[in-house]
């Protein structure tokens, strides 16, 4: 399924749409709609968390995509994680 996202002033707006919907509405893919890749939420490594519950839309290799930013856990988060799983 081909996805496209509307772009204004070089930034994506709203959410991606499927190609058949755009063709039904416009009869073609408007020039301000660019290809989009849906990327599933990846896993995390130990002591790593996501910056947000949701992806951000960024252009990667010329194509808009979901990008899942991660960060290392803080010392406090590590302590809570260790207590949760009783890691000593």
PDB file of N, CA, C and O in Angstrom:
ATOM      1  N   UNK A   1       0.848  -1.172   0.000  1.00  0.00           N
ATOM      2  CA  UNK A   1       0.000   0.000   0.000  1.00  0.00           C
ATOM      3  C   UNK A   1       0.897   1.240   0.000  1.00  0.00           C
ATOM      4  O   UNK A   1       1.736   1.402   0.886  1.00  0.00           O
ATOM      5  N   UNK A   2       0.723   2.094  -0.974  1.00  0.00           N
ATOM      6  CA  UNK A   2       1.508   3.327  -1.066  1.00  0.00           C
ATOM      7  C   UNK A   2       0.883   4.418  -0.220  1.00  0.00           C
ATOM      8  O   UNK A   2      -0.318   4.678  -0.293  1.00  0.00           O
ATOM      9  N   UNK A   3       1.718   5.045   0.579  1.00  0.00           N
ATOM     10  CA  UNK A   3       1.282   6.148   1.427  1.00  0.00           C
ATOM     11  C   UNK A   3       1.930   7.443   0.962  1.00  0.00           C
ATOM     12  O   UNK A   3       3.027   7.443   0.404  1.00  0.00           O
ATOM     13  N   UNK A   4       1.225   8.552   1.206  1.00  0.00           N
ATOM     14  CA  UNK A   4       1.730   9.881   0.880  1.00  0.00           C
ATOM     15  C   UNK A   4       1.376  10.801   2.034  1.00  0.00           C
ATOM     16  O   UNK A   4       0.383  10.594   2.732  1.00  0.00           O
ATOM     17  N   UNK A   5       2.218  11.837   2.228  1.00  0.00           N
ATOM     18  CA  UNK A   5       1.933  12.813   3.274  1.00  0.00           C
ATOM     19  C   UNK A   5       1.983  14.206   2.662  1.00  0.00           C
ATOM     20  O   UNK A   5       2.823  14.494   1.810  1.00  0.00           O
ATOM     21  N   UNK A   6       1.078  15.059   3.105  1.00  0.00           N
ATOM     22  CA  UNK A   6       1.025  16.428   2.605  1.00  0.00           C
ATOM     23  C   UNK A   6       2.174  17.223   3.210  1.00  0.00           C
ATOM     24  O   UNK A   6       2.450  17.125   4.405  1.00  0.00           O
ATOM     25  N   UNK A   7       2.842  18.012   2.368  1.00  0.00           N
ATOM     26  CA  UNK A   7       3.996  18.798   2.804  1.00  0.00           C
ATOM     27  C   UNK A   7       3.741  20.267   2.481  1.00  0.00           C
ATOM     28  O   UNK A   7       3.338  20.611   1.370  1.00  0.00           O
ATOM     29  N   UNK A   8       3.981  21.127   3.470  1.00  0.00           N
ATOM     30  CA  UNK A   8       3.821  22.572   3.287  1.00  0.00           C
ATOM     31  C   UNK A   8       5.054  23.242   3.872  1.00  0.00           C
ATOM     32  O   UNK A   8       5.429  22.972   5.014  1.00  0.00           O
ATOM     33  N   UNK A   9       5.681  24.107   3.100  1.00  0.00           N
ATOM     34  CA  UNK A   9       6.888  24.811   3.520  1.00  0.00           C
ATOM     35  C   UNK A   9       7.965  23.832   4.006  1.00  0.00           C
ATOM     36  O   UNK A   9       8.685  24.113   4.964  1.00  0.00           O
ATOM     37  N   UNK A  10       8.064  22.679   3.329  1.00  0.00           N
ATOM     38  CA  UNK A  10       9.092  21.697   3.648  1.00  0.00           C
ATOM     39  C   UNK A  10       8.831  20.858   4.879  1.00  0.00           C
ATOM     40  O   UNK A  10       9.701  20.106   5.318  1.00  0.00           O
ATOM     41  N   UNK A  11       7.615  20.982   5.451  1.00  0.00           N
ATOM     42  CA  UNK A  11       7.276  20.218   6.656  1.00  0.00           C
ATOM     43  C   UNK A  11       6.001  19.417   6.429  1.00  0.00           C
ATOM     44  O   UNK A  11       5.065  19.888   5.781  1.00  0.00           O
ATOM     45  N   UNK A  12       5.975  18.187   6.975  1.00  0.00           N
ATOM     46  CA  UNK A  12       4.762  17.389   6.823  1.00  0.00           C
ATOM     47  C   UNK A  12       3.634  17.950   7.680  1.00  0.00           C
ATOM     48  O   UNK A  12       3.860  18.432   8.790  1.00  0.00           O
ATOM     49  N   UNK A  13       2.426  17.880   7.151  1.00  0.00           N
ATOM     50  CA  UNK A  13       1.262  18.299   7.932  1.00  0.00           C
ATOM     51  C   UNK A  13       0.264  17.149   7.949  1.00  0.00           C
ATOM     52  O   UNK A  13       0.183  16.361   7.008  1.00  0.00           O
ATOM     53  N   UNK A  14      -0.479  17.073   9.018  1.00  0.00           N
ATOM     54  CA  UNK A  14      -1.460  16.009   9.219  1.00  0.00           C
ATOM     55  C   UNK A  14      -0.797  14.641   9.228  1.00  0.00           C
ATOM     56  O   UNK A  14       0.340  14.500   9.679  1.00  0.00           O
ATOM     57  N   UNK A  15      -1.501  13.637   8.733  1.00  0.00           N
ATOM     58  CA  UNK A  15      -1.012  12.259   8.760  1.00  0.00           C
ATOM     59  C   UNK A  15      -1.012  11.702   7.354  1.00  0.00           C
ATOM     60  O   UNK A  15      -1.676  12.249   6.474  1.00  0.00           O
ATOM     61  N   UNK A  16      -0.273  10.618   7.123  1.00  0.00           N
ATOM     62  CA  UNK A  16      -0.225  10.028   5.790  1.00  0.00           C
ATOM     63  C   UNK A  16      -1.605   9.549   5.319  1.00  0.00           C
ATOM     64  O   UNK A  16      -2.486   9.231   6.119  1.00  0.00           O
ATOM     65  N   UNK A  17      -1.753   9.512   4.004  1.00  0.00           N
ATOM     66  CA  UNK A  17      -2.988   9.023   3.374  1.00  0.00           C
ATOM     67  C   UNK A  17      -2.609   7.941   2.370  1.00  0.00           C
ATOM     68  O   UNK A  17      -1.512   7.948   1.813  1.00  0.00           O
ATOM     69  N   UNK A  18      -3.535   7.014   2.150  1.00  0.00           N
ATOM     70  CA  UNK A  18      -3.280   5.953   1.173  1.00  0.00           C
ATOM     71  C   UNK A  18      -3.555   6.474  -0.240  1.00  0.00           C
ATOM     72  O   UNK A  18      -4.425   7.317  -0.458  1.00  0.00           O
ATOM     73  N   UNK A  19      -2.795   5.950  -1.173  1.00  0.00           N
ATOM     74  CA  UNK A  19      -2.871   6.394  -2.563  1.00  0.00           C
ATOM     75  C   UNK A  19      -4.287   6.338  -3.148  1.00  0.00           C
ATOM     76  O   UNK A  19      -4.706   7.304  -3.785  1.00  0.00           O
ATOM     77  N   UNK A  20      -5.045   5.243  -2.958  1.00  0.00           N
ATOM     78  CA  UNK A  20      -6.399   5.212  -3.537  1.00  0.00           C
ATOM     79  C   UNK A  20      -7.294   6.357  -3.046  1.00  0.00           C
ATOM     80  O   UNK A  20      -8.115   6.869  -3.806  1.00  0.00           O
ATOM     81  N   UNK A  21      -7.138   6.757  -1.788  1.00  0.00           N
ATOM     82  CA  UNK A  21      -7.952   7.873  -1.273  1.00  0.00           C
ATOM     83  C   UNK A  21      -7.596   9.178  -1.968  1.00  0.00           C
ATOM     84  O   UNK A  21      -8.478   9.965  -2.310  1.00  0.00           O
ATOM     85  N   UNK A  22      -6.311   9.406  -2.174  1.00  0.00           N
ATOM     86  CA  UNK A  22      -5.895  10.640  -2.855  1.00  0.00           C
ATOM     87  C   UNK A  22      -6.384  10.642  -4.300  1.00  0.00           C
ATOM     88  O   UNK A  22      -6.838  11.667  -4.807  1.00  0.00           O
ATOM     89  N   UNK A  23      -6.289   9.488  -4.960  1.00  0.00           N
ATOM     90  CA  UNK A  23      -6.756   9.403  -6.354  1.00  0.00           C
ATOM     91  C   UNK A  23      -8.256   9.622  -6.446  1.00  0.00           C
ATOM     92  O   UNK A  23      -8.747  10.231  -7.397  1.00  0.00           O
ATOM     93  N   UNK A  24      -8.983   9.121  -5.447  1.00  0.00           N
ATOM     94  CA  UNK A  24     -10.433   9.307  -5.448  1.00  0.00           C
ATOM     95  C   UNK A  24     -10.790  10.780  -5.260  1.00  0.00           C
ATOM     96  O   UNK A  24     -11.702  11.289  -5.911  1.00  0.00           O
ATOM     97  N   UNK A  25     -10.078  11.456  -4.378  1.00  0.00           N
ATOM     98  CA  UNK A  25     -10.384  12.862  -4.079  1.00  0.00           C
ATOM     99  C   UNK A  25      -9.876  13.805  -5.166  1.00  0.00           C
ATOM    100  O   UNK A  25     -10.605  14.688  -5.616  1.00  0.00           O
ATOM    101  N   UNK A  26      -8.613  13.616  -5.590  1.00  0.00           N
ATOM    102  CA  UNK A  26      -7.985  14.568  -6.511  1.00  0.00           C
ATOM    103  C   UNK A  26      -7.899  14.078  -7.961  1.00  0.00           C
ATOM    104  O   UNK A  26      -7.748  14.879  -8.883  1.00  0.00           O
ATOM    105  N   UNK A  27      -7.995  12.764  -8.153  1.00  0.00           N
ATOM    106  CA  UNK A  27      -7.830  12.217  -9.497  1.00  0.00           C
ATOM    107  C   UNK A  27      -6.370  11.986  -9.856  1.00  0.00           C
ATOM    108  O   UNK A  27      -6.071  11.406 -10.899  1.00  0.00           O
ATOM    109  N   UNK A  28      -5.470  12.429  -9.009  1.00  0.00           N
ATOM    110  CA  UNK A  28      -4.025  12.266  -9.188  1.00  0.00           C
ATOM    111  C   UNK A  28      -3.364  12.511  -7.828  1.00  0.00           C
ATOM    112  O   UNK A  28      -4.040  12.880  -6.868  1.00  0.00           O
ATOM    113  N   UNK A  29      -2.057  12.307  -7.746  1.00  0.00           N
ATOM    114  CA  UNK A  29      -1.331  12.629  -6.510  1.00  0.00           C
ATOM    115  C   UNK A  29      -0.833  14.065  -6.643  1.00  0.00           C
ATOM    116  O   UNK A  29       0.039  14.338  -7.467  1.00  0.00           O
ATOM    117  N   UNK A  30      -1.376  14.992  -5.839  1.00  0.00           N
ATOM    118  CA  UNK A  30      -0.941  16.388  -5.926  1.00  0.00           C
ATOM    119  C   UNK A  30       0.563  16.528  -5.653  1.00  0.00           C
ATOM    120  O   UNK A  30       1.145  15.723  -4.925  1.00  0.00           O
ATOM    121  N   UNK A  31       1.172  17.535  -6.229  1.00  0.00           N
ATOM    122  CA  UNK A  31       2.616  17.721  -6.109  1.00  0.00           C
ATOM    123  C   UNK A  31       3.067  18.014  -4.677  1.00  0.00           C
ATOM    124  O   UNK A  31       4.236  17.816  -4.345  1.00  0.00           O
ATOM    125  N   UNK A  32       2.152  18.484  -3.832  1.00  0.00           N
ATOM    126  CA  UNK A  32       2.525  18.770  -2.444  1.00  0.00           C
ATOM    127  C   UNK A  32       2.322  17.553  -1.527  1.00  0.00           C
ATOM    128  O   UNK A  32       2.430  17.671  -0.306  1.00  0.00           O
ATOM    129  N   UNK A  33       2.031  16.401  -2.110  1.00  0.00           N
ATOM    130  CA  UNK A  33       1.953  15.139  -1.366  1.00  0.00           C
ATOM    131  C   UNK A  33       3.151  14.308  -1.773  1.00  0.00           C
ATOM    132  O   UNK A  33       3.348  14.036  -2.958  1.00  0.00           O
ATOM    133  N   UNK A  34       3.959  13.900  -0.793  1.00  0.00           N
ATOM    134  CA  UNK A  34       5.184  13.157  -1.068  1.00  0.00           C
ATOM    135  C   UNK A  34       5.097  11.747  -0.486  1.00  0.00           C
ATOM    136  O   UNK A  34       4.356  11.509   0.468  1.00  0.00           O
ATOM    137  N   UNK A  35       5.859  10.814  -1.064  1.00  0.00           N
ATOM    138  CA  UNK A  35       5.847   9.426  -0.569  1.00  0.00           C
ATOM    139  C   UNK A  35       6.192   9.335   0.914  1.00  0.00           C
ATOM    140  O   UNK A  35       6.968  10.130   1.446  1.00  0.00           O
ATOM    141  N   UNK A  36       5.590   8.340   1.561  1.00  0.00           N
ATOM    142  CA  UNK A  36       5.776   8.142   3.000  1.00  0.00           C
ATOM    143  C   UNK A  36       5.959   6.652   3.278  1.00  0.00           C
ATOM    144  O   UNK A  36       5.242   5.817   2.726  1.00  0.00           O
ATOM    145  N   UNK A  37       6.932   6.321   4.145  1.00  0.00           N
ATOM    146  CA  UNK A  37       7.154   4.943   4.589  1.00  0.00           C
ATOM    147  C   UNK A  37       6.698   4.791   6.025  1.00  0.00           C
ATOM    148  O   UNK A  37       7.154   5.520   6.906  1.00  0.00           O
ATOM    149  N   UNK A  38       5.801   3.848   6.266  1.00  0.00           N
ATOM    150  CA  UNK A  38       5.368   3.536   7.633  1.00  0.00           C
ATOM    151  C   UNK A  38       6.399   2.580   8.218  1.00  0.00           C
ATOM    152  O   UNK A  38       6.681   1.533   7.635  1.00  0.00           O
ATOM    153  N   UNK A  39       6.962   2.938   9.371  1.00  0.00           N
ATOM    154  CA  UNK A  39       7.955   2.114  10.046  1.00  0.00           C
ATOM    155  C   UNK A  39       7.378   1.676  11.389  1.00  0.00           C
ATOM    156  O   UNK A  39       6.987   2.507  12.209  1.00  0.00           O
ATOM    157  N   UNK A  40       7.330   0.359  11.605  1.00  0.00           N
ATOM    158  CA  UNK A  40       6.809  -0.163  12.868  1.00  0.00           C
ATOM    159  C   UNK A  40       7.734   0.225  14.021  1.00  0.00           C
ATOM    160  O   UNK A  40       8.934   0.423  13.834  1.00  0.00           O
ATOM    161  N   UNK A  41       7.163   0.327  15.189  1.00  0.00           N
ATOM    162  CA  UNK A  41       7.919   0.668  16.388  1.00  0.00           C
ATOM    163  C   UNK A  41       8.932  -0.446  16.667  1.00  0.00           C
ATOM    164  O   UNK A  41       8.552  -1.605  16.831  1.00  0.00           O
ATOM    165  N   UNK A  42      10.219  -0.093  16.721  1.00  0.00           N
ATOM    166  CA  UNK A  42      11.236  -1.112  16.982  1.00  0.00           C
ATOM    167  C   UNK A  42      11.308  -1.443  18.471  1.00  0.00           C
ATOM    168  O   UNK A  42      10.671  -0.793  19.300  1.00  0.00           O
ATOM    169  N   UNK A  43      12.078  -2.443  18.784  1.00  0.00           N
ATOM    170  CA  UNK A  43      12.305  -2.770  20.184  1.00  0.00           C
ATOM    171  C   UNK A  43      13.380  -1.858  20.767  1.00  0.00           C
ATOM    172  O   UNK A  43      13.984  -1.051  20.061  1.00  0.00           O
ATOM    173  N   UNK A  44      13.599  -2.002  22.041  1.00  0.00           N
ATOM    174  CA  UNK A  44      14.657  -1.236  22.699  1.00  0.00           C
ATOM    175  C   UNK A  44      15.676  -2.198  23.292  1.00  0.00           C
ATOM    176  O   UNK A  44      15.371  -3.357  23.574  1.00  0.00           O
ATOM    177  N   UNK A  45      16.873  -1.700  23.473  1.00  0.00           N
ATOM    178  CA  UNK A  45      17.924  -2.453  24.146  1.00  0.00           C
ATOM    179  C   UNK A  45      17.759  -2.234  25.651  1.00  0.00           C
ATOM    180  O   UNK A  45      16.968  -1.395  26.082  1.00  0.00           O
ATOM    181  N   UNK A  46      18.506  -2.990  26.434  1.00  0.00           N
ATOM    182  CA  UNK A  46      18.454  -2.805  27.883  1.00  0.00           C
ATOM    183  C   UNK A  46      18.899  -1.378  28.217  1.00  0.00           C
ATOM    184  O   UNK A  46      19.850  -0.859  27.632  1.00  0.00           O
ATOM    185  N   UNK A  47      18.214  -0.771  29.142  1.00  0.00           N
ATOM    186  CA  UNK A  47      18.486   0.598  29.594  1.00  0.00           C
ATOM    187  C   UNK A  47      18.325   1.634  28.480  1.00  0.00           C
ATOM    188  O   UNK A  47      19.070   2.612  28.411  1.00  0.00           O
ATOM    189  N   UNK A  48      17.348   1.404  27.621  1.00  0.00           N
ATOM    190  CA  UNK A  48      17.045   2.331  26.543  1.00  0.00           C
ATOM    191  C   UNK A  48      15.531   2.527  26.511  1.00  0.00           C
ATOM    192  O   UNK A  48      14.781   1.568  26.688  1.00  0.00           O
ATOM    193  N   UNK A  49      15.076   3.763  26.288  1.00  0.00           N
ATOM    194  CA  UNK A  49      13.645   4.061  26.233  1.00  0.00           C
ATOM    195  C   UNK A  49      13.359   4.977  25.047  1.00  0.00           C
ATOM    196  O   UNK A  49      14.253   5.629  24.509  1.00  0.00           O
ATOM    197  N   UNK A  50      12.084   5.005  24.655  1.00  0.00           N
ATOM    198  CA  UNK A  50      11.686   5.910  23.585  1.00  0.00           C
ATOM    199  C   UNK A  50      11.502   7.316  24.135  1.00  0.00           C
ATOM    200  O   UNK A  50      11.055   7.499  25.267  1.00  0.00           O
ATOM    201  N   UNK A  51      11.849   8.298  23.330  1.00  0.00           N
ATOM    202  CA  UNK A  51      11.670   9.702  23.699  1.00  0.00           C
ATOM    203  C   UNK A  51      10.186  10.023  23.770  1.00  0.00           C
ATOM    204  O   UNK A  51       9.763  10.838  24.589  1.00  0.00           O
ATOM    205  N   UNK A  52       9.386   9.380  22.908  1.00  0.00           N
ATOM    206  CA  UNK A  52       7.944   9.615  22.845  1.00  0.00           C
ATOM    207  C   UNK A  52       7.238   8.300  22.548  1.00  0.00           C
ATOM    208  O   UNK A  52       7.837   7.367  22.015  1.00  0.00           O
ATOM    209  N   UNK A  53       5.969   8.238  22.897  1.00  0.00           N
ATOM    210  CA  UNK A  53       5.150   7.061  22.589  1.00  0.00           C
ATOM    211  C   UNK A  53       4.835   6.997  21.090  1.00  0.00           C
ATOM    212  O   UNK A  53       4.399   5.964  20.581  1.00  0.00           O
ATOM    213  N   UNK A  54       5.060   8.102  20.400  1.00  0.00           N
ATOM    214  CA  UNK A  54       4.683   8.199  18.993  1.00  0.00           C
ATOM    215  C   UNK A  54       5.887   8.573  18.140  1.00  0.00           C
ATOM    216  O   UNK A  54       6.809   9.232  18.621  1.00  0.00           O
ATOM    217  N   UNK A  55       5.884   8.153  16.872  1.00  0.00           N
ATOM    218  CA  UNK A  55       6.995   8.532  16.000  1.00  0.00           C
ATOM    219  C   UNK A  55       6.856   9.983  15.557  1.00  0.00           C
ATOM    220  O   UNK A  55       5.790  10.589  15.666  1.00  0.00           O
ATOM    221  N   UNK A  56       7.954  10.515  15.058  1.00  0.00           N
ATOM    222  CA  UNK A  56       7.922  11.822  14.394  1.00  0.00           C
ATOM    223  C   UNK A  56       8.101  11.548  12.913  1.00  0.00           C
ATOM    224  O   UNK A  56       8.669  10.526  12.528  1.00  0.00           O
ATOM    225  N   UNK A  57       7.620  12.455  12.088  1.00  0.00           N
ATOM    226  CA  UNK A  57       7.758  12.304  10.648  1.00  0.00           C
ATOM    227  C   UNK A  57       9.005  13.077  10.214  1.00  0.00           C
ATOM    228  O   UNK A  57       9.093  14.291  10.401  1.00  0.00           O
ATOM    229  N   UNK A  58       9.961  12.361   9.635  1.00  0.00           N
ATOM    230  CA  UNK A  58      11.193  12.971   9.150  1.00  0.00           C
ATOM    231  C   UNK A  58      11.505  12.430   7.772  1.00  0.00           C
ATOM    232  O   UNK A  58      11.103  11.320   7.421  1.00  0.00           O
ATOM    233  N   UNK A  59      12.224  13.218   6.993  1.00  0.00           N
ATOM    234  CA  UNK A  59      12.634  12.779   5.666  1.00  0.00           C
ATOM    235  C   UNK A  59      13.934  11.995   5.808  1.00  0.00           C
ATOM    236  O   UNK A  59      14.934  12.516   6.302  1.00  0.00           O
ATOM    237  N   UNK A  60      13.910  10.738   5.369  1.00  0.00           N
ATOM    238  CA  UNK A  60      15.072   9.860   5.454  1.00  0.00           C
ATOM    239  C   UNK A  60      15.383   9.374   4.040  1.00  0.00           C
ATOM    240  O   UNK A  60      14.550   8.731   3.402  1.00  0.00           O
ATOM    241  N   UNK A  61      16.579   9.681   3.558  1.00  0.00           N
ATOM    242  CA  UNK A  61      16.971   9.303   2.190  1.00  0.00           C
ATOM    243  C   UNK A  61      15.952   9.770   1.160  1.00  0.00           C
ATOM    244  O   UNK A  61      15.648   9.055   0.206  1.00  0.00           O
ATOM    245  N   UNK A  62      15.427  10.974   1.360  1.00  0.00           N
ATOM    246  CA  UNK A  62      14.506  11.575   0.401  1.00  0.00           C
ATOM    247  C   UNK A  62      13.061  11.152   0.513  1.00  0.00           C
ATOM    248  O   UNK A  62      12.231  11.578  -0.290  1.00  0.00           O
ATOM    249  N   UNK A  63      12.733  10.306   1.509  1.00  0.00           N
ATOM    250  CA  UNK A  63      11.355   9.835   1.673  1.00  0.00           C
ATOM    251  C   UNK A  63      10.909  10.073   3.110  1.00  0.00           C
ATOM    252  O   UNK A  63      11.653   9.782   4.047  1.00  0.00           O
ATOM    253  N   UNK A  64       9.704  10.599   3.290  1.00  0.00           N
ATOM    254  CA  UNK A  64       9.160  10.813   4.629  1.00  0.00           C
ATOM    255  C   UNK A  64       8.916   9.462   5.293  1.00  0.00           C
ATOM    256  O   UNK A  64       8.442   8.523   4.653  1.00  0.00           O
ATOM    257  N   UNK A  65       9.245   9.371   6.586  1.00  0.00           N
ATOM    258  CA  UNK A  65       9.106   8.107   7.322  1.00  0.00           C
ATOM    259  C   UNK A  65       8.774   8.373   8.774  1.00  0.00           C
ATOM    260  O   UNK A  65       8.984   9.467   9.297  1.00  0.00           O
ATOM    261  N   UNK A  66       8.241   7.326   9.417  1.00  0.00           N
ATOM    262  CA  UNK A  66       8.143   7.348  10.869  1.00  0.00           C
ATOM    263  C   UNK A  66       9.553   7.193  11.415  1.00  0.00           C
ATOM    264  O   UNK A  66      10.305   6.331  10.960  1.00  0.00           O
ATOM    265  N   UNK A  67       9.912   8.012  12.376  1.00  0.00           N
ATOM    266  CA  UNK A  67      11.219   7.882  13.033  1.00  0.00           C
ATOM    267  C   UNK A  67      10.959   7.786  14.533  1.00  0.00           C
ATOM    268  O   UNK A  67      10.295   8.637  15.125  1.00  0.00           O
ATOM    269  N   UNK A  68      11.498   6.731  15.126  1.00  0.00           N
ATOM    270  CA  UNK A  68      11.328   6.456  16.554  1.00  0.00           C
ATOM    271  C   UNK A  68      12.622   6.815  17.274  1.00  0.00           C
ATOM    272  O   UNK A  68      13.613   6.092  17.173  1.00  0.00           O
ATOM    273  N   UNK A  69      12.617   7.918  17.993  1.00  0.00           N
ATOM    274  CA  UNK A  69      13.822   8.334  18.701  1.00  0.00           C
ATOM    275  C   UNK A  69      13.915   7.638  20.060  1.00  0.00           C
ATOM    276  O   UNK A  69      12.933   7.524  20.794  1.00  0.00           O
ATOM    277  N   UNK A  70      15.129   7.179  20.366  1.00  0.00           N
ATOM    278  CA  UNK A  70      15.395   6.513  21.644  1.00  0.00           C
ATOM    279  C   UNK A  70      16.451   7.310  22.396  1.00  0.00           C
ATOM    280  O   UNK A  70      17.161   8.139  21.826  1.00  0.00           O
ATOM    281  N   UNK A  71      16.532   7.035  23.687  1.00  0.00           N
ATOM    282  CA  UNK A  71      17.561   7.661  24.516  1.00  0.00           C
ATOM    283  C   UNK A  71      17.954   6.678  25.611  1.00  0.00           C
ATOM    284  O   UNK A  71      17.193   5.767  25.937  1.00  0.00           O
ATOM    285  N   UNK A  72      19.148   6.863  26.178  1.00  0.00           N
ATOM    286  CA  UNK A  72      19.538   6.020  27.309  1.00  0.00           C
ATOM    287  C   UNK A  72      18.692   6.372  28.536  1.00  0.00           C
ATOM    288  O   UNK A  72      18.279   7.519  28.707  1.00  0.00           O
ATOM    289  N   UNK A  73      18.443   5.385  29.376  1.00  0.00           N
ATOM    290  CA  UNK A  73      17.728   5.642  30.629  1.00  0.00           C
ATOM    291  C   UNK A  73      18.599   6.486  31.552  1.00  0.00           C
ATOM    292  O   UNK A  73      19.827   6.411  31.521  1.00  0.00           O
ATOM    293  N   UNK A  74      17.932   7.286  32.369  1.00  0.00           N
ATOM    294  CA  UNK A  74      18.643   8.013  33.416  1.00  0.00           C
ATOM    295  C   UNK A  74      19.015   7.012  34.511  1.00  0.00           C
ATOM    296  O   UNK A  74      18.508   5.891  34.535  1.00  0.00           O
ATOM    297  N   UNK A  75      19.899   7.424  35.409  1.00  0.00           N
ATOM    298  CA  UNK A  75      20.273   6.552  36.532  1.00  0.00           C
ATOM    299  C   UNK A  75      19.041   6.175  37.355  1.00  0.00           C
ATOM    300  O   UNK A  75      18.917   5.035  37.803  1.00  0.00           O
ATOM    301  N   UNK A  76      18.137   7.127  37.553  1.00  0.00           N
ATOM    302  CA  UNK A  76      16.917   6.854  38.321  1.00  0.00           C
ATOM    303  C   UNK A  76      16.036   5.832  37.595  1.00  0.00           C
ATOM    304  O   UNK A  76      15.489   4.931  38.229  1.00  0.00           O
ATOM    305  N   UNK A  77      15.897   5.962  36.286  1.00  0.00           N
ATOM    306  CA  UNK A  77      15.105   5.002  35.514  1.00  0.00           C
ATOM    307  C   UNK A  77      15.735   3.608  35.570  1.00  0.00           C
ATOM    308  O   UNK A  77      15.029   2.604  35.656  1.00  0.00           O
ATOM    309  N   UNK A  78      17.049   3.557  35.521  1.00  0.00           N
ATOM    310  CA  UNK A  78      17.741   2.263  35.624  1.00  0.00           C
ATOM    311  C   UNK A  78      17.469   1.624  36.980  1.00  0.00           C
ATOM    312  O   UNK A  78      17.220   0.422  37.070  1.00  0.00           O
ATOM    313  N   UNK A  79      17.517   2.434  38.029  1.00  0.00           N
ATOM    314  CA  UNK A  79      17.264   1.924  39.375  1.00  0.00           C
ATOM    315  C   UNK A  79      15.848   1.353  39.464  1.00  0.00           C
ATOM    316  O   UNK A  79      15.647   0.268  40.009  1.00  0.00           O
ATOM    317  N   UNK A  80      14.864   2.087  38.927  1.00  0.00           N
ATOM    318  CA  UNK A  80      13.476   1.621  38.940  1.00  0.00           C
ATOM    319  C   UNK A  80      13.325   0.347  38.107  1.00  0.00           C
ATOM    320  O   UNK A  80      12.598  -0.568  38.495  1.00  0.00           O
ATOM    321  N   UNK A  81      14.005   0.290  36.975  1.00  0.00           N
ATOM    322  CA  UNK A  81      13.952  -0.892  36.117  1.00  0.00           C
ATOM    323  C   UNK A  81      14.541  -2.102  36.844  1.00  0.00           C
ATOM    324  O   UNK A  81      13.981  -3.197  36.790  1.00  0.00           O
ATOM    325  N   UNK A  82      15.668  -1.901  37.523  1.00  0.00           N
ATOM    326  CA  UNK A  82      16.296  -2.987  38.267  1.00  0.00           C
ATOM    327  C   UNK A  82      15.394  -3.490  39.394  1.00  0.00           C
ATOM    328  O   UNK A  82      15.302  -4.694  39.634  1.00  0.00           O
ATOM    329  N   UNK A  83      14.726  -2.555  40.086  1.00  0.00           N
ATOM    330  CA  UNK A  83      13.820  -2.947  41.159  1.00  0.00           C
ATOM    331  C   UNK A  83      12.613  -3.714  40.608  1.00  0.00           C
ATOM    332  O   UNK A  83      12.129  -4.667  41.219  1.00  0.00           O
ATOM    333  N   UNK A  84      12.142  -3.272  39.440  1.00  0.00           N
ATOM    334  CA  UNK A  84      10.984  -3.910  38.815  1.00  0.00           C
ATOM    335  C   UNK A  84      11.276  -5.374  38.480  1.00  0.00           C
ATOM    336  O   UNK A  84      10.421  -6.243  38.655  1.00  0.00           O
ATOM    337  N   UNK A  85      12.474  -5.631  38.004  1.00  0.00           N
ATOM    338  CA  UNK A  85      12.848  -6.994  37.625  1.00  0.00           C
ATOM    339  C   UNK A  85      13.775  -7.665  38.642  1.00  0.00           C
ATOM    340  O   UNK A  85      14.270  -8.771  38.421  1.00  0.00           O
ATOM    341  N   UNK A  86      13.999  -6.962  39.769  1.00  0.00           N
ATOM    342  CA  UNK A  86      14.847  -7.474  40.841  1.00  0.00           C
ATOM    343  C   UNK A  86      16.216  -7.902  40.361  1.00  0.00           C
ATOM    344  O   UNK A  86      16.735  -8.954  40.733  1.00  0.00           O
ATOM    345  N   UNK A  87      16.796  -7.034  39.503  1.00  0.00           N
ATOM    346  CA  UNK A  87      18.154  -7.277  39.042  1.00  0.00           C
ATOM    347  C   UNK A  87      19.105  -6.733  40.094  1.00  0.00           C
ATOM    348  O   UNK A  87      18.943  -5.600  40.548  1.00  0.00           O
ATOM    349  N   UNK A  88      20.069  -7.504  40.478  1.00  0.00           N
ATOM    350  CA  UNK A  88      21.005  -7.055  41.513  1.00  0.00           C
ATOM    351  C   UNK A  88      22.369  -6.820  40.927  1.00  0.00           C
ATOM    352  O   UNK A  88      23.292  -6.438  41.646  1.00  0.00           O
TER     353      UNK A  88
END
